[in-house]
Amino acid sequence: MVSGPTITFGFPEQDVLASLGRLTIMSGHLDYILKMTFKSLKGISIVEALQHTNKQNGRILRQRIIELAKEKLVEEEALAELMGLIDRAWKAAEIRNRFIHNLWGRKEYSELLLQNDDLSWSKAPTKEDVDDLTNEISNTLSRP
């Protein structure tokens, strides 16, 4: 029998929920930029790129871009810039996935927690944590 504090389902406060919504939309923008990067590397139209990448998650898309970039980009500087973008996008996606896909709960009906990938629990992200990640994604979109 497992002992310890009781964990129940939990929801963040409205301000955190609103920040999570902004994060989700910003993540969609990042995914679109990655699809357009795929388009440019493949030399295909926007419609073709969207068809080729339809329903692909960010991980698969980033891997496809890395493979294409290594084939197509001969300038080391351009490849390094693109790999920097991919690395930032990858790191942001890992944190976003944790915030969005992991279980939110409350310990003994009070403290809001987020389940970790190893099934342990840690303090749930604050509005500021979520906003910081959204800003990081926004900054990734606006810099090479």
C-alpha positions in Angstrom: 0.0 0.0 0.0 1.3 3.5 -1.0 1.3 6.0 1.8 1.8 9.8 1.6 -0.2 12.8 0.9 -3.4 12.5 -1.1 -3.2 14.0 -4.6 -6.4 15.1 -6.3 -7.0 16.6 -9.7 -6.4 20.3 -9.8 -6.8 23.3 -12.1 -4.6 26.4 -12.1 -6.1 29.8 -11.4 -7.7 31.8 -14.3 -4.5 33.9 -14.8 -2.4 30.8 -15.2 -5.0 29.2 -17.5 -4.9 32.4 -19.7 -1.1 32.2 -19.8 -1.3 28.5 -20.8 -3.7 29.5 -23.6 -1.2 32.1 -24.9 1.6 29.6 -24.6 -0.4 27.1 -26.7 -1.1 29.6 -29.4 2.5 30.8 -29.5 3.6 27.2 -29.8 1.4 26.9 -32.9 3.1 29.9 -34.3 6.5 28.3 -33.8 5.3 25.1 -35.4 4.2 27.1 -38.4 7.6 28.7 -38.7 9.2 25.3 -38.6 6.8 24.2 -41.4 7.9 27.2 -43.5 11.5 26.3 -42.8 10.8 22.8 -44.1 9.2 24.5 -47.1 12.2 26.6 -47.8 14.7 23.7 -47.4 12.6 21.4 -49.7 12.0 24.2 -52.3 8.2 23.5 -52.4 5.1 25.7 -52.1 3.4 26.6 -48.9 0.5 24.3 -49.7 2.8 21.4 -50.4 4.7 22.0 -47.2 1.6 22.1 -45.2 0.4 18.9 -46.8 3.8 17.2 -46.2 3.8 18.3 -42.6 0.1 17.9 -41.8 -0.4 16.2 -38.4 3.3 15.9 -37.7 4.3 16.8 -34.2 7.1 19.2 -33.5 9.6 16.5 -32.7 9.2 14.8 -36.1 9.2 18.2 -37.8 12.4 19.3 -36.1 14.1 16.0 -37.0 13.1 16.3 -40.6 14.4 19.9 -40.7 17.7 18.9 -39.2 18.2 16.1 -41.8 17.3 18.5 -44.7 19.5 21.2 -43.3 22.5 18.9 -43.2 21.9 18.0 -46.8 21.0 21.4 -48.2 22.9 24.0 -46.3 26.5 24.4 -47.3 27.3 27.6 -45.5 28.4 26.6 -41.9 27.0 29.9 -40.5 23.5 29.3 -41.9 23.5 25.8 -40.6 24.7 26.9 -37.2 22.0 29.6 -37.0 19.3 27.1 -38.0 20.6 24.5 -35.5 20.4 27.2 -32.8 16.8 27.9 -33.7 16.0 24.2 -33.7 17.7 23.7 -30.3 15.8 26.6 -28.7 12.6 25.3 -30.2 13.3 21.8 -28.9 14.0 23.0 -25.4 11.0 25.2 -25.3 8.8 22.4 -26.6 10.0 20.1 -23.8 9.0 22.6 -21.2 5.7 23.4 -22.9 4.8 19.7 -23.2 5.4 19.3 -19.5 3.2 22.3 -18.7 0.4 21.3 -21.1 0.4 17.5 -21.1 1.4 16.5 -17.6 -1.2 16.0 -14.9 -2.1 19.0 -12.7 -3.1 18.1 -9.1 -3.4 19.4 -5.6 -1.7 17.9 -2.5 -4.3 17.4 0.2 -6.6 19.9 -1.5 -4.3 22.9 -1.2 -0.9 23.2 -3.0 -1.1 23.0 -6.8 1.4 20.5 -8.3 2.5 19.2 -11.6 3.4 15.6 -12.2 6.9 15.1 -13.6 7.8 12.6 -16.3 9.2 10.2 -13.6 5.7 10.3 -11.9 7.0 12.4 -9.0 5.3 15.8 -8.2 6.7 19.3 -8.1 5.4 22.8 -7.6 3.2 23.8 -10.5 4.4 26.6 -12.7 3.3 30.1 -11.9 1.8 32.6 -14.4 5.3 34.1 -14.6 6.8 30.8 -15.4 4.4 30.2 -18.2 4.8 33.8 -19.5 8.6 33.5 -19.5 8.3 30.4 -21.7 5.9 32.1 -24.0 8.3 35.1 -24.3 11.2 32.7 -24.9 9.3 31.1 -27.8 8.4 34.6 -29.1 12.1 35.6 -28.9 13.0 32.4 -30.8 10.7 33.4 -33.6 12.2 36.9 -33.9 15.9 36.0 -33.9 18.1 33.8 -36.0 
